Amino acid sequence: MPPRKLLKKRGIMAKVFLDGLLVATTAADRAVIDLYLEDHITLTRAEPGCMKFEVFEDPKKRNVFVVSEIFDSESSFDAHQERSKNSEWGKVSEKLERKFTKRVE
């Protein structure tokens, strides 16, 4: 049985990890990040199931932001994605370049 199904069968919720980069390729992209990201972080950290949500600018690469998220379950992560998509951040950041990797353990 695959590990995720085995965890679910035993009643253990698999955590969702999302790591990657958010890239501001234009001055307008950077303005969106500067104006809206802080509120998005605050709202996300208050969500049920959010165990970690960190975003910081790479000290060696201006306009490249490192993102690291952990949610306690796929349903919590899915709810976060839905809330984000429909939020002000979701609307204004839609065109930002994202390079994320998601894993479930």
N, C-alpha and C positions, 0 to 999 in steps of 0.2 A: 504494500500500500504506500503511495507517495507520502512524504513527511507531512505535508499540509493536511491531507485527509486524515492521517493518523492522529494529528493534534486535535482536529475537529471532533473526531470520533471519541476521543478521551475527554472532551469538554474543555480543552485548552484553546484559548483564542490565539491565533497567530498575529504577531505584530506586523505592521506595515512600515517599511523604511523607504524614504525617498531622499535621494542625495543628488546634487548636481549643481548646475550653474544657471544663473539668470543674467543675461547680457544686455547692457544698454549700448546699442550700436549708433545711436544718434543723440544729439542734445535733447531732443524731445523725449526720448526714452529715459534719459537720465532725470529729466524733470518729473516724469511720472513716478519714478522710484523715490525721488526725494520728497515728493508731495504726498504719496499714498502708502508707501510700504510700511511705515511705522504703525499706522492704524490697522493694516492688514495683519501684522505680527501680533498686535495686542488682541485683536478679535480671535485670531486662530489659537493663541495660547489659552484663551478662555473656553474653547470648545470642549465638550465632553470627549474623552478619549485621546486628547492631544497630550503626549508625554514629552515631546521635545519639538520645538520649532525655532530654528536659528537661521538668520540670514545676516551675512556680513560681507562687506566689500573686501575682495582679495587685496591684501596689502601690496602685492607686487603687480597687480593688473587692474588699473583704473577702469571703472565701469563694468567689472565682472564681479558678480555677487555669488558667494557660496551659500547654498541652501542645504539644510539638513533637517529632516522631519522624522518623527516616530509617532505613530498612532497605535493605540492598543488593539485595534481590530480593523478588518477590512470595512466593516460597516461604519466605523468612526471615520476612517479615511474617506470613504465614499461621501459621507455627509459633509465632510470638510470640502471636498472637491465641488460639491453642489453649491454649498454656501459661497465659496470663493467665486465660482463662475457667475453667480447672480449678484455679487457684491459690487460696490463701486470700484474696488481694486480689480476685480475680474473684468469689468468693462474697459477701464482705462489702460490696463496692462496687457490686453489681448494680443497685441502685436510684438511684445517683448520676446526676444529669443530665449528659449528654454532648452536646456540640455540636462534632462533628468533620467535617473535610473531608479526604478521601483523594485523592491524585493519584499517578499512575505516570508517570515520565519516564525 
